[in-house]
Amino acid sequence: MTPEFITGYFLEAIKTAIFLSAPMLMVGLLVGILVSIFQAATQINEMTLVFVPKMLAVALALLVFFPWMLRIISDFTSNNIMNMNMYIH
């Protein structure tokens, strides 16, 4: 294995991890911003007001994006299994 191969492999693994986490992180960020704007407008400083909507939004995003995420991780895993001989040498 060459250093370029190892770098490319880890780059692909990191890219896959980012693709898998991005939908939930983005939804959590957007909901957090919206709730913060609501709190600033109404001057309500309740900590659970931020936590509960974020949890629900991230759970909903997980349900919506799960088929896509499953396809991404399945493709990555099958690619690893098919190229196992190349990784061993």
C-alpha positions as CSV (number, residue, x, y, z in Angstrom):
1,M,0.0,0.0,0.0
2,T,1.3,3.4,-0.9
3,P,0.8,6.5,1.1
4,E,-1.4,7.9,-1.6
5,F,-3.7,4.9,-1.4
6,I,-4.0,5.2,2.4
7,T,-4.6,8.9,2.2
8,G,-7.3,8.4,-0.4
9,Y,-8.9,5.6,1.6
10,F,-9.1,7.7,4.8
11,L,-10.3,10.7,2.8
12,E,-13.2,8.5,1.4
13,A,-14.0,7.3,5.0
14,I,-14.1,10.9,6.4
15,K,-16.2,12.0,3.5
16,T,-18.6,9.2,4.1
17,A,-18.8,10.1,7.8
18,I,-19.5,13.7,7.0
19,F,-22.2,12.7,4.5
20,L,-23.8,10.5,7.1
21,S,-23.8,13.2,9.9
22,A,-24.6,16.3,7.8
23,P,-28.4,16.0,7.6
24,M,-29.0,15.7,11.3
25,L,-26.4,18.4,12.1
26,M,-27.9,20.8,9.6
27,V,-31.5,20.2,10.9
28,G,-30.3,20.6,14.5
29,L,-28.5,23.8,13.6
30,L,-31.6,25.3,11.8
31,V,-34.0,24.4,14.5
32,G,-31.6,25.8,17.1
33,I,-31.4,29.1,15.3
34,L,-35.1,29.3,14.9
35,V,-35.7,28.6,18.5
36,S,-33.1,31.1,19.5
37,I,-34.8,33.8,17.4
38,F,-38.1,32.9,19.0
39,Q,-36.6,33.1,22.5
40,A,-35.0,36.5,21.7
41,A,-38.2,37.8,20.3
42,T,-40.3,36.7,23.3
43,Q,-37.6,37.0,26.0
44,I,-38.3,33.4,27.2
45,N,-35.1,31.9,28.7
46,E,-36.2,28.3,29.2
47,M,-33.4,25.8,28.6
48,T,-35.8,22.9,27.7
49,L,-37.4,25.1,25.0
50,V,-34.2,24.6,23.0
51,F,-33.5,21.0,23.8
52,V,-36.9,19.4,23.1
53,P,-37.5,20.8,19.6
54,K,-33.9,20.0,18.6
55,M,-34.3,16.4,19.7
56,L,-37.5,16.0,17.8
57,A,-36.2,17.6,14.7
58,V,-33.0,15.5,14.6
59,A,-35.1,12.3,15.2
60,L,-37.4,13.3,12.3
61,A,-34.4,14.1,10.1
62,L,-33.0,10.6,10.9
63,L,-36.3,9.0,9.9
64,V,-36.4,11.0,6.7
65,F,-32.8,10.6,5.6
66,F,-32.3,7.0,6.9
67,P,-32.8,5.3,3.5
68,W,-30.3,7.6,1.9
69,M,-27.8,7.1,4.8
70,L,-28.3,3.3,4.6
71,R,-27.5,3.4,0.8
72,I,-24.3,5.5,1.4
73,I,-23.0,3.2,4.2
74,S,-23.9,0.1,2.2
75,D,-22.0,1.3,-0.8
76,F,-19.0,2.2,1.3
77,T,-19.0,-1.2,3.0
78,S,-19.6,-3.2,-0.2
79,N,-16.8,-1.3,-1.8
80,N,-14.5,-2.2,1.1
81,I,-15.5,-5.9,0.9
82,M,-15.0,-6.1,-2.9
83,N,-11.6,-4.5,-2.7
84,M,-10.3,-6.5,0.3
85,N,-7.6,-8.2,-1.8
86,M,-6.2,-4.8,-2.7
87,Y,-6.1,-3.7,0.9
88,I,-4.3,-6.8,2.1
89,H,-1.4,-6.5,-0.4
